[in-house]
């Protein structure tokens, strides 16, 4: 499916505050706290100065473990996302505020209420990144435990979003409260919602996922899909596939924005940018991280191996519980052979192979080259915009905002001011219609 666009098509930008990952370069002297409010505030204010659409928080519901111990390369003590965003609503004016909240271990009424509250406090800037979990390890933190089968996680999530929207629609724009009732596979609730209709009607719904079921869920339900990007060709294929699924749900191509998570490394010359990118990857993939990455594939303790030495001779162990709380890597035997082949072909050590095989930087070059490449991806239907994932907290967006955003504005592909007040207006999304005539104002 090819979506025809006018010239000077506008680019959407968002900022991701790194969460449970190894993106952040901890050793850099400019790196600051990952849990202090001042860090969230600085990054959000920078993104707003750059006129970004929204500021995006990831979240994990359990500290990840490796070999039976808390993984010491992860963030520990991260505050709850919606609480942070409610505080940020008071120190920002226009930028959207997006929270990752799990649809498996929450209930629609309570979460719909919290999201509507954020939308009111921020004057229409709230967003919900819907994630799911079939992980019994995470589920141990909750009353239900890990009962939810993997096959049910998207059916529950889809019904969860439907129920939340029913709750938001139970108030009319002019303040009429109407009873709600939902009888479904996963939820059976009825009553009255306590929060009036918010400035956007519905908070923006974001979905993160590249699987077939994730793409279908996004096409049916989401306003934004947060995905990964490889080549321009891969991006075009993903874009065409997801946009091609919209029509059967009565949606147009503009109703869903595709925004891959990307990183950017700048330099005054192309060579300098490449050198900086290589150094960042060396910092991100420390010797400890390299062995960890290998252990996640091999499923066994490899601490005796030298990260600057050759690969193990053994094959991976399937279905291991060595690492808990991390996304599964799929066919580990095939991945192990792929990494071994790369190591043999280029004469790379374990650490060098991990660096090359799991490269993070998406756009590397001078500000002019990066601005041109971002425009190319959007113009050629590989993305509607990008969610920037900086390697430094909280100053990792400064250089992009100062050096790339003005060039995008000169190219007339990025706004020079916020023209609307809500996140929906920033993204060019339609207002939700709501439901009409199904109830009347409550009479006391």
VOPAGU-2260 file (C-alpha; in pm, 1 decimal, decimal comma):
REM VOPAGU-2260
SITE   aa  ch    i         X         Y         Z
SITE  UNK   A    0       0,0       0,0       0,0
SITE  UNK   A    1     146,5     334,5    -105,1
SITE  UNK   A    2      16,5     642,1      73,2
SITE  UNK   A    3      41,5     949,9    -147,8
SITE  UNK   A    4     153,3    1260,2      38,4
SITE  UNK   A    5     205,3    1623,8     -52,6
SITE  UNK   A    6     556,9    1767,0     -64,9
SITE  UNK   A    7     698,1    1907,9     260,5
SITE  UNK   A    8     519,7    1637,8     458,3
SITE  UNK   A    9     551,1    1717,8     828,1
SITE  UNK   A   10     771,6    1508,4    1057,6
SITE  UNK   A   11     652,5    1411,6    1405,0
SITE  UNK   A   12     909,3    1394,3    1684,4
SITE  UNK   A   13     893,0    1256,8    2037,8
SITE  UNK   A   14    1144,2    1202,4    2318,2
SITE  UNK   A   15    1194,2     877,4    2507,6
SITE  UNK   A   16    1332,6     883,1    2859,6
SITE  UNK   A   17    1537,1     560,0    2870,3
SITE  UNK   A   18    1404,9     296,1    3105,5
SITE  UNK   A   19    1510,0     -63,8    3169,7
SITE  UNK   A   20    1780,1    -102,7    2906,5
SITE  UNK   A   21    2149,6     -67,5    2837,2
SITE  UNK   A   22    2116,9     240,5    2615,8
SITE  UNK   A   23    2239,1     490,4    2874,0
SITE  UNK   A   24    2612,3     553,5    2895,8
SITE  UNK   A   25    2649,9     555,9    3273,1
SITE  UNK   A   26    3022,9     629,2    3272,1
SITE  UNK   A   27    2990,6     958,8    3085,5
SITE  UNK   A   28    3052,7    1248,8    3329,2
SITE  UNK   A   29    2746,8    1425,8    3185,0
SITE  UNK   A   30    2519,8    1136,9    3288,9
SITE  UNK   A   31    2293,2    1223,4    3582,9
SITE  UNK   A   32    2026,0    1052,8    3791,0
SITE  UNK   A   33    1770,4     827,8    3624,5
SITE  UNK   A   34    1521,3     871,3    3908,6
SITE  UNK   A   35    1548,3    1234,6    4024,0
SITE  UNK   A   36    1262,5    1459,0    3910,9
SITE  UNK   A   37    1515,2    1716,7    3787,4
SITE  UNK   A   38    1627,6    1469,5    3518,3
SITE  UNK   A   39    1272,7    1412,4    3393,5
SITE  UNK   A   40    1206,5    1785,5    3398,4
SITE  UNK   A   41    1522,0    1877,1    3206,2
SITE  UNK   A   42    1465,3    1623,5    2929,7
SITE  UNK   A   43    1095,8    1713,7    2898,2
SITE  UNK   A   44    1170,4    2086,5    2884,8
SITE  UNK   A   45    1435,1    2029,1    2617,7
SITE  UNK   A   46    1188,9    1827,8    2410,6
SITE  UNK   A   47     929,4    2103,7    2448,5
SITE  UNK   A   48    1187,8    2363,8    2348,2
SITE  UNK   A   49    1237,4    2152,3    2037,0
SITE  UNK   A   50     858,6    2155,8    1977,0
SITE  UNK   A   51     834,0    1775,6    2002,0
SITE  UNK   A   52     491,8    1612,2    1999,9
SITE  UNK   A   53     533,2    1416,9    2322,8
SITE  UNK   A   54     761,7    1299,8    2603,2
SITE  UNK   A   55     752,7     924,4    2655,2
SITE  UNK   A   56     824,7     720,4    2969,9
SITE  UNK   A   57     894,2     347,5    2966,5
SITE  UNK   A   58     821,9     135,2    3269,9
SITE  UNK   A   59     899,0    -208,1    3409,4
SITE  UNK   A   60     687,7    -380,1    3673,8
SITE  UNK   A   61     961,4    -593,3    3825,6
SITE  UNK   A   62    1336,6    -558,8    3860,7
SITE  UNK   A   63    1497,1    -792,5    3611,0
SITE  UNK   A   64    1717,0   -1071,6    3733,4
SITE  UNK   A   65    2012,8   -1253,3    3588,5
SITE  UNK   A   66    2152,0   -1572,3    3738,2
SITE  UNK   A   67    1921,7   -1527,2    4037,4
SITE  UNK   A   68    2032,9   -1174,0    4122,3
SITE  UNK   A   69    1902,6    -825,7    4043,5
SITE  UNK   A   70    2062,4    -721,8    3716,4
SITE  UNK   A   71    2299,9    -444,8    3822,9
SITE  UNK   A   72    2309,5    -270,8    3482,6
SITE  UNK   A   73    1940,7    -173,5    3503,4
SITE  UNK   A   74    1772,2     128,0    3658,5
SITE  UNK   A   75    1660,9      56,9    4016,2
SITE  UNK   A   76    1413,9     276,0    4203,5
SITE  UNK   A   77    1237,0     427,4    3900,5
SITE  UNK   A   78     923,3     624,1    4006,0
SITE  UNK   A   79     582,7     532,5    3867,0
SITE  UNK   A   80     524,6     691,2    3525,1
SITE  UNK   A   81     184,9     857,4    3564,6
SITE  UNK   A   82     292,1    1019,5    3890,3
SITE  UNK   A   83     599,4    1167,0    3719,9
SITE  UNK   A   84     393,3    1292,5    3426,3
SITE  UNK   A   85     137,0    1458,4    3653,5
SITE  UNK   A   86     425,1    1651,6    3807,6
SITE  UNK   A   87     563,9    1737,1    3462,2
SITE  UNK   A   88     224,4    1875,7    3360,7
SITE  UNK   A   89     290,9    2161,5    3603,3
SITE  UNK   A   90     630,5    2257,4    3453,8
SITE  UNK   A   91     550,2    2216,3    3081,1
SITE  UNK   A   92     287,0    2385,1    2866,5
SITE  UNK   A   93     235,3    2213,1    2531,5
SITE  UNK   A   94     429,3    1888,0    2497,9
SITE  UNK   A   95     233,9    1562,3    2521,8
SITE  UNK   A   96     294,8    1333,5    2819,0
SITE  UNK   A   97     294,9     959,2    2745,7
SITE  UNK   A   98     304,8     684,8    3010,1
SITE  UNK   A   99     370,0     316,0    2956,7
SITE  UNK   A  100     110,8     122,2    3158,9
SITE  UNK   A  101      55,0    -254,0    3146,5
SITE  UNK   A  102    -290,2    -376,2    3038,6
SITE  UNK   A  103    -232,4    -720,2    3191,9
SITE  UNK   A  104    -183,0    -616,1    3552,8
SITE  UNK   A  105    -423,2    -320,2    3580,4
SITE  UNK   A  106    -801,2    -272,0    3571,1
SITE  UNK   A  107    -987,1     -48,6    3320,9
SITE  UNK   A  108   -1183,1     169,2    3562,8
SITE  UNK   A  109    -886,0     269,2    3776,5
SITE  UNK   A  110    -645,8     324,0    3486,7
SITE  UNK   A  111    -902,6     515,5    3278,0
SITE  UNK   A  112    -954,2     742,1    3580,7
SITE  UNK   A  113    -580,8     805,7    3624,8
SITE  UNK   A  114    -530,7     878,8    3254,1
SITE  UNK   A  115    -831,9    1111,0    3240,0
SITE  UNK   A  116    -693,4    1292,3    3544,6
SITE  UNK   A  117    -359,3    1346,9    3368,9
SITE  UNK   A  118    -545,6    1470,8    3062,0
SITE  UNK   A  119    -732,8    1726,4    3274,2
SITE  UNK   A  120    -425,7    1842,0    3466,9
SITE  UNK   A  121    -225,7    1882,6    3144,1
SITE  UNK   A  122    -511,6    2046,1    2947,4
SITE  UNK   A  123    -530,0    1764,5    2694,0
SITE  UNK   A  124    -177,4    1626,8    2662,5
SITE  UNK   A  125    -206,7    1270,9    2799,9
SITE  UNK   A  126    -112,6     950,0    2619,1
SITE  UNK   A  127    -111,5     582,3    2714,8
SITE  UNK   A  128     144,0     337,4    2576,2
SITE  UNK   A  129     -38,4       4,8    2603,2
SITE  UNK   A  130     187,5    -290,3    2681,4
SITE  UNK   A  131     105,5    -649,6    2773,8
SITE  UNK   A  132     274,5    -933,2    2959,2
SITE  UNK   A  133     245,4   -1310,6    2972,7
SITE  UNK   A  134     545,9   -1327,4    3204,2
SITE  UNK   A  135     477,8   -1524,0    3522,7
SITE  UNK   A  136     797,1   -1379,2    3674,5
SITE  UNK   A  137     647,6   -1028,2    3653,1
SITE  UNK   A  138     308,0   -1161,2    3755,3
SITE  UNK   A  139     442,1   -1276,0    4089,9
SITE  UNK   A  140     424,8    -909,2    4198,2
SITE  UNK   A  141      44,9    -915,8    4149,3
SITE  UNK   A  142    -251,9   -1094,1    4296,2
SITE  UNK   A  143    -332,4   -1279,3    3974,3
SITE  UNK   A  144      24,8   -1398,0    3929,5
SITE  UNK   A  145     121,1   -1517,9    3582,7
SITE  UNK   A  146    -208,0   -1682,8    3495,6
SITE  UNK   A  147    -266,1   -1498,9    3166,4
SITE  UNK   A  148    -178,2   -1715,5    2869,0
SITE  UNK   A  149      36,9   -1554,3    2603,9
SITE  UNK   A  150    -239,7   -1606,3    2348,3
SITE  UNK   A  151    -479,8   -1400,7    2561,2
SITE  UNK   A  152    -263,7   -1096,5    2624,3
SITE  UNK   A  153    -376,1    -899,8    2316,4
SITE  UNK   A  154    -740,7   -1000,4    2347,9
SITE  UNK   A  155    -740,0    -866,4    2704,0
SITE  UNK   A  156    -553,5    -551,8    2593,3
SITE  UNK   A  157    -797,6    -483,8    2308,0
SITE  UNK   A  158   -1096,8    -523,0    2538,7
SITE  UNK   A  159    -919,0    -313,3    2803,9
SITE  UNK   A  160    -881,6     -21,8    2560,8
SITE  UNK   A  161   -1243,4     -60,7    2447,4
SITE  UNK   A  162   -1365,2     -43,6    2807,4
SITE  UNK   A  163   -1147,9     259,9    2884,3
SITE  UNK   A  164   -1295,3     440,3    2584,6
SITE  UNK   A  165   -1646,4     348,0    2694,0
SITE  UNK   A  166   -1571,3     503,3    3031,6
SITE  UNK   A  167   -1427,5     820,9    2878,3
SITE  UNK   A  168   -1732,4     844,0    2651,0
SITE  UNK   A  169   -1977,2     806,5    2940,3
SITE  UNK   A  170   -1951,9    1183,2    2994,2
SITE  UNK   A  171   -2064,5    1421,4    2719,7
SITE  UNK   A  172   -1857,7    1732,7    2633,3
SITE  UNK   A  173   -2118,7    1952,1    2805,7
SITE  UNK   A  174   -2088,3    1766,7    3135,7
SITE  UNK   A  175   -2362,6    1504,5    3123,4
SITE  UNK   A  176   -2271,9    1186,7    3315,1
SITE  UNK   A  177   -2425,1     862,0    3186,6
SITE  UNK   A  178   -2413,9     512,5    3337,5
SITE  UNK   A  179   -2189,5     258,6    3169,9
SITE  UNK   A  180   -2211,7    -118,5    3146,6
SITE  UNK   A  181   -1966,9    -359,2    2986,5
SITE  UNK   A  182   -2007,2    -733,8    2962,4
SITE  UNK   A  183   -1713,2    -904,8    2792,5
SITE  UNK   A  184   -1470,8   -1194,4    2798,9
SITE  UNK   A  185   -1225,9   -1028,7    3037,7
SITE  UNK   A  186   -1429,3    -752,9    3206,9
SITE  UNK   A  187   -1778,1    -734,6    3351,7
SITE  UNK   A  188   -1833,8    -391,1    3505,9
SITE  UNK   A  189   -2111,7    -134,5    3540,7
SITE  UNK   A  190   -2159,4     195,2    3717,9
SITE  UNK   A  191   -2074,3     561,4    3665,6
SITE  UNK   A  192   -1738,2     711,3    3582,5
SITE  UNK   A  193   -1622,3     983,3    3822,5
SITE  UNK   A  194   -1411,8    1198,5    3586,9
SITE  UNK   A  195   -1577,6    1432,0    3332,7
SITE  UNK   A  196   -1479,8    1412,1    2966,0
SITE  UNK   A  197   -1123,4    1537,0    2929,7
SITE  UNK   A  198    -998,2    1804,6    2689,6
SITE  UNK   A  199    -898,8    1547,5    2422,5
SITE  UNK   A  200   -1203,5    1327,4    2473,7
SITE  UNK   A  201    -970,9    1027,4    2486,4
SITE  UNK   A  202    -601,6    1028,9    2575,6
SITE  UNK   A  203    -387,7     926,3    2277,7
SITE  UNK   A  204    -326,1     549,1    2265,3
SITE  UNK   A  205      22,4     424,9    2172,7
SITE  UNK   A  206     115,0      63,4    2105,1
SITE  UNK   A  207     464,6     -83,1    2096,0
SITE  UNK   A  208     524,4    -402,9    1902,2
SITE  UNK   A  209     643,1    -553,0    1576,2
SITE  UNK   A  210     479,6    -896,1    1584,3
SITE  UNK   A  211     187,4    -981,6    1359,6
SITE  UNK   A  212     -58,4    -970,5    1649,3
SITE  UNK   A  213      95,5    -641,3    1764,5
SITE  UNK   A  214      51,6    -488,0    1420,2
SITE  UNK   A  215    -311,5    -599,4    1407,6
SITE  UNK   A  216    -375,2    -459,9    1754,6
SITE  UNK   A  217    -224,9    -125,5    1650,2
SITE  UNK   A  218    -429,2    -111,9    1329,2
SITE  UNK   A  219    -750,3    -175,7    1521,5
SITE  UNK   A  220    -685,6      29,4    1832,1
SITE  UNK   A  221    -383,7     262,3    1843,1
SITE  UNK   A  222    -324,6     624,0    1744,4
SITE  UNK   A  223      55,9     580,2    1738,0
SITE  UNK   A  224     271,9     270,5    1696,0
SITE  UNK   A  225     618,8     272,9    1855,5
SITE  UNK   A  226     834,4      35,9    1656,3
SITE  UNK   A  227    1191,9     -43,9    1564,2
SITE  UNK   A  228    1366,4      57,9    1246,8
SITE  UNK   A  229    1634,7     -96,4    1034,6
SITE  UNK   A  230    1690,5       0,1     675,8
SITE  UNK   A  231    1475,3     232,4     468,8
SITE  UNK   A  232    1344,9     -72,9     284,6
SITE  UNK   A  233    1246,4    -248,6     608,9
SITE  UNK   A  234    1071,8      66,1     726,7
SITE  UNK   A  235     876,4      95,3     401,3
SITE  UNK   A  236     766,4    -267,8     424,6
SITE  UNK   A  237     649,7    -228,1     784,8
SITE  UNK   A  238     474,5     100,3     705,3
SITE  UNK   A  239     288,0     -48,2     407,3
SITE  UNK   A  240     187,9    -357,0     604,1
SITE  UNK   A  241      46,2    -169,5     904,9
SITE  UNK   A  242    -121,8     106,3     705,1
SITE  UNK   A  243    -271,4    -162,7     479,3
SITE  UNK   A  244    -452,1    -315,3     778,1
SITE  UNK   A  245    -641,3       4,5     869,1
SITE  UNK   A  246    -920,2       2,9     611,2
SITE  UNK   A  247   -1090,8    -308,5     748,6
SITE  UNK   A  248   -1136,4    -120,0    1075,4
SITE  UNK   A  249   -1284,5     182,7     899,8
SITE  UNK   A  250    -969,9     390,5     953,3
SITE  UNK   A  251    -766,2     605,7     716,6
SITE  UNK   A  252    -387,2     611,7     677,0
SITE  UNK   A  253    -361,2     934,0     879,6
SITE  UNK   A  254    -543,8     785,1    1178,8
SITE  UNK   A  255    -231,5     592,1    1289,2
SITE  UNK   A  256     115,8     747,3    1315,0
SITE  UNK   A  257     413,2     513,2    1278,6
SITE  UNK   A  258     705,3     638,2    1488,1
SITE  UNK   A  259    1010,6     413,6    1525,2
SITE  UNK   A  260    1247,3     454,9    1817,4
SITE  UNK   A  261    1580,4     586,9    1689,5
SITE  UNK   A  262    1906,8     727,7    1812,9
SITE  UNK   A  263    2111,0    1006,6    1656,1
SITE  UNK   A  264    2484,5    1076,7    1666,9
SITE  UNK   A  265    2609,0    1405,5    1523,6
SITE  UNK   A  266    2949,5    1532,9    1419,6
SITE  UNK   A  267    3091,7    1829,1    1232,4
SITE  UNK   A  268    3201,2    1581,1     963,7
SITE  UNK   A  269    3077,8    1237,7     863,5
SITE  UNK   A  270    3400,0    1082,7     990,4
SITE  UNK   A  271    3370,6    1253,2    1328,3
SITE  UNK   A  272    3010,7    1134,0    1365,1
SITE  UNK   A  273    3111,3     776,2    1287,0
SITE  UNK   A  274    3393,8     794,4    1537,7
SITE  UNK   A  275    3160,7     928,9    1807,1
SITE  UNK   A  276    2903,4     658,2    1730,2
SITE  UNK   A  277    3166,8     385,8    1762,1
SITE  UNK   A  278    3281,4     522,8    2096,6
SITE  UNK   A  279    2923,1     538,6    2226,8
SITE  UNK   A  280    2867,8     174,6    2130,4
SITE  UNK   A  281    3188,2      74,2    2308,2
SITE  UNK   A  282    3059,1     250,3    2619,2
SITE  UNK   A  283    2712,8      95,9    2590,5
SITE  UNK   A  284    2851,5    -255,3    2539,6
SITE  UNK   A  285    3092,3    -284,5    2829,0
SITE  UNK   A  286    3277,1    -614,8    2881,9
SITE  UNK   A  287    3010,9    -706,3    3138,5
SITE  UNK   A  288    2729,1    -619,2    2899,9
SITE  UNK   A  289    2888,4    -822,8    2622,2
SITE  UNK   A  290    2895,9   -1139,0    2835,5
SITE  UNK   A  291    2540,7   -1068,5    2954,7
SITE  UNK   A  292    2419,4   -1043,1    2593,2
SITE  UNK   A  293    2585,8   -1374,2    2513,8
SITE  UNK   A  294    2441,7   -1545,0    2822,0
SITE  UNK   A  295    2091,5   -1436,1    2719,6
SITE  UNK   A  296    2137,0   -1629,4    2394,5
SITE  UNK   A  297    2335,9   -1926,8    2523,4
SITE  UNK   A  298    2121,7   -1965,2    2837,6
SITE  UNK   A  299    2415,7   -2060,4    3054,8
SITE  UNK   A  300    2681,8   -1902,8    3273,4
SITE  UNK   A  301    2962,8   -1770,2    3051,0
SITE  UNK   A  302    3140,4   -1558,7    3310,3
SITE  UNK   A  303    3460,3   -1760,0    3260,5
SITE  UNK   A  304    3486,5   -1640,2    2899,9
SITE  UNK   A  305    3700,0   -1342,7    2800,8
SITE  UNK   A  306    3482,7   -1073,3    2635,4
SITE  UNK   A  307    3781,7    -989,3    2416,8
SITE  UNK   A  308    3822,9   -1356,8    2322,6
SITE  UNK   A  309    3646,5   -1608,8    2094,9
SITE  UNK   A  310    3291,1   -1743,8    2113,1
SITE  UNK   A  311    3187,3   -2054,9    2309,6
SITE  UNK   A  312    3205,5   -2388,1    2126,3
SITE  UNK   A  313    2880,0   -2509,8    2283,2
SITE  UNK   A  314    2528,5   -2449,9    2149,8
SITE  UNK   A  315    2261,2   -2251,3    2336,5
SITE  UNK   A  316    2044,4   -2418,9    2598,7
SITE  UNK   A  317    1674,0   -2377,0    2505,5
SITE  UNK   A  318    1399,0   -2269,5    2747,6
SITE  UNK   A  319    1632,6   -2151,8    3018,4
SITE  UNK   A  320    1537,1   -1936,8    3316,5
SITE  UNK   A  321    1884,6   -1788,5    3351,6
SITE  UNK   A  322    1745,4   -1441,5    3276,7
SITE  UNK   A  323    1409,3   -1330,1    3417,8
SITE  UNK   A  324    1202,7   -1032,0    3307,7
SITE  UNK   A  325    1359,9    -977,1    2965,4
SITE  UNK   A  326    1199,4   -1012,9    2623,6
SITE  UNK   A  327    1261,3   -1351,1    2466,7
SITE  UNK   A  328    1511,5   -1349,7    2179,5
SITE  UNK   A  329    1335,6   -1603,0    1958,1
SITE  UNK   A  330    1543,3   -1878,1    1792,5
SITE  UNK   A  331    1857,3   -1863,5    2003,6
SITE  UNK   A  332    2033,8   -2141,6    1812,6
SITE  UNK   A  333    1994,4   -1951,7    1485,3
SITE  UNK   A  334    2104,8   -1626,9    1647,3
SITE  UNK   A  335    2409,7   -1793,3    1800,1
SITE  UNK   A  336    2515,0   -1927,0    1461,0
SITE  UNK   A  337    2459,9   -1587,2    1301,4
SITE  UNK   A  338    2681,9   -1419,3    1561,0
SITE  UNK   A  339    2946,5   -1691,0    1526,2
SITE  UNK   A  340    2948,1   -1644,7    1148,5
SITE  UNK   A  341    2987,5   -1268,0    1187,7
SITE  UNK   A  342    3274,5   -1321,6    1430,5
SITE  UNK   A  343    3452,1   -1564,1    1192,1
SITE  UNK   A  344    3396,5   -1346,8     885,0
SITE  UNK   A  345    3537,9   -1029,9    1039,2
SITE  UNK   A  346    3771,1   -1173,8    1300,5
SITE  UNK   A  347    3578,0   -1016,9    1589,2
SITE  UNK   A  348    3589,3   -1091,3    1961,4
SITE  UNK   A  349    3276,7   -1152,4    2168,2
SITE  UNK   A  350    3247,9    -786,1    2262,3
SITE  UNK   A  351    3320,4    -660,6    1910,2
SITE  UNK   A  352    3057,8    -896,5    1769,4
SITE  UNK   A  353    2792,7    -783,0    2018,0
SITE  UNK   A  354    2871,5    -420,7    1931,9
SITE  UNK   A  355    2833,2    -483,8    1559,8
SITE  UNK   A  356    2536,2    -721,8    1577,3
SITE  UNK   A  357    2326,4    -504,7    1806,7
SITE  UNK   A  358    2405,9    -159,6    1672,4
SITE  UNK   A  359    2184,1     111,4    1815,5
SITE  UNK   A  360    2257,1     434,4    1628,2
SITE  UNK   A  361    2002,0     483,3    1353,9
SITE  UNK   A  362    2112,9     816,1    1208,1
SITE  UNK   A  363    2480,3     912,2    1210,2
SITE  UNK   A  364    2629,9    1214,9    1037,3
SITE  UNK   A  365    2644,1    1590,2    1021,4
SITE  UNK   A  366    2329,6    1780,3    1126,4
SITE  UNK   A  367    2259,7    1852,3     759,9
SITE  UNK   A  368    2290,5    1486,0     660,6
SITE  UNK   A  369    2075,3    1365,3     949,2
SITE  UNK   A  370    1801,9    1620,4     874,1
SITE  UNK   A  371    1800,0    1509,9     509,6
SITE  UNK   A  372    1782,1    1140,8     603,1
SITE  UNK   A  373    1497,2    1194,0     849,6
SITE  UNK   A  374    1303,8    1373,3     577,8
SITE  UNK   A  375    1375,0    1093,8     330,5
SITE  UNK   A  376    1234,5     827,5     562,7
SITE  UNK   A  377     911,4    1022,2     607,2
SITE  UNK   A  378     879,2    1131,8     245,6
SITE  UNK   A  379     928,7     774,3     122,8
SITE  UNK   A  380     670,0     626,0     361,5
SITE  UNK   A  381     905,7     449,8     598,7
SITE  UNK   A  382     776,3     647,2     900,6
SITE  UNK   A  383     551,0     934,6    1005,1
SITE  UNK   A  384     806,9    1052,8    1256,9
SITE  UNK   A  385    1054,8     934,8    1516,6
SITE  UNK   A  386    1086,1     875,8    1891,1
SITE  UNK   A  387    1438,5     980,1    1987,5
SITE  UNK   A  388    1615,7     760,9    2243,7
SITE  UNK   A  389    1918,3     952,8    2376,4
SITE  UNK   A  390    2221,3     776,8    2523,8
SITE  UNK   A  391    2263,5    1042,9    2792,7
SITE  UNK   A  392    2024,5    1146,1    3068,7
SITE  UNK   A  393    1914,9    1420,3    3094,4
SITE  UNK   A  394    2113,3    1620,5    2834,2
SITE  UNK   A  395    2098,8    1376,8    2544,8
SITE  UNK   A  396    1856,7    1581,6    2330,4
SITE  UNK   A  397    2034,4    1915,7    2355,6
SITE  UNK   A  398    2248,7    1881,3    2044,9
SITE  UNK   A  399    1963,6    1749,5    1829,8
SITE  UNK   A  400    1732,1    2031,8    1934,5
SITE  UNK   A  401    1999,2    2296,5    1881,1
SITE  UNK   A  402    2145,4    2169,3    1553,3
SITE  UNK   A  403    1894,8    1946,5    1369,6
SITE  UNK   A  404    1553,3    2093,7    1452,2
SITE  UNK   A  405    1637,8    2433,1    1291,5
SITE  UNK   A  406    1740,7    2253,3     972,2
SITE  UNK   A  407    1413,9    2058,2     962,2
SITE  UNK   A  408    1231,0    2388,0    1004,1
SITE  UNK   A  409    1429,4    2539,7     717,7
SITE  UNK   A  410    1322,8    2243,4     505,9
SITE  UNK   A  411     960,7    2321,9     602,3
SITE  UNK   A  412     906,0    1968,7     733,2
SITE  UNK   A  413     878,7    2055,2    1103,1
SITE  UNK   A  414     673,4    2309,8    1294,1
SITE  UNK   A  415     811,9    2645,2    1403,7
SITE  UNK   A  416     554,6    2674,9    1681,9
SITE  UNK   A  417     282,7    2472,0    1848,9
SITE  UNK   A  418     -43,3    2563,1    1676,4
SITE  UNK   A  419    -273,0    2358,6    1897,0
SITE  UNK   A  420    -294,3    2287,5    2267,0
SITE  UNK   A  421    -363,7    1913,0    2279,9
SITE  UNK   A  422    -150,6    1614,9    2186,0
SITE  UNK   A  423    -411,6    1513,3    1930,1
SITE  UNK   A  424    -367,4    1847,7    1758,9
SITE  UNK   A  425      12,5    1804,3    1754,2
SITE  UNK   A  426     -23,2    1463,2    1590,0
SITE  UNK   A  427    -300,0    1567,0    1352,1
SITE  UNK   A  428    -535,2    1301,3    1491,3
SITE  UNK   A  429    -914,6    1325,7    1474,8
SITE  UNK   A  430   -1112,6    1393,8    1789,8
SITE  UNK   A  431   -1303,1    1087,6    1915,6
SITE  UNK   A  432   -1670,6    1103,8    1829,1
SITE  UNK   A  433   -1801,0     960,6    2155,1
SITE  UNK   A  434   -2137,1     790,0    2186,3
SITE  UNK   A  435   -2462,6     977,6    2167,0
SITE  UNK   A  436   -2804,0     934,5    2317,9
SITE  UNK   A  437   -2746,2     624,5    2528,5
SITE  UNK   A  438   -2809,3     775,1    2870,6
SITE  UNK   A  439   -2924,7    1087,6    3043,3
SITE  UNK   A  440   -2787,9    1313,2    3313,3
SITE  UNK   A  441   -2798,5    1159,0    3656,7
SITE  UNK   A  442   -3081,1    1299,6    3864,4
SITE  UNK   A  443   -3026,1    1335,7    4240,2
